[in-house]
Amino acid sequence: MARILEKSRSPKWVYDDSGEVIEVILGYDDFKTLLQKVARETDWETLPPHLQDAVDAMLMEEANEENSETRPLRDLLRETGDVS
């Protein structure tokens, strides 16, 4: 049976009966920091799909937090001359 070493804050380490770490539970801020590091330093093609999805969700959340005007991609590309 796994047991969790309780601390007042994350990360929380989960150990199996033999005392080996089997899992680490991160708080949201730590998880977001980890995803940012993964996004910066890892080849996208080597990431498993669940991490690609997590990075995509984080980037969408960051974009939504910016509260800037949204514009269609085609209009932006037209302005740069990349699409007619």
Secondary structure, DSSP 8 states (H G I E B T S, - for coil): --EEE--SSS-EEEE-TTS-EEEEE--HHHHHHHHHHHHHHS-GGGS-HHHHHHHHHHHHHHHHHT------HHHHHHHHTS--
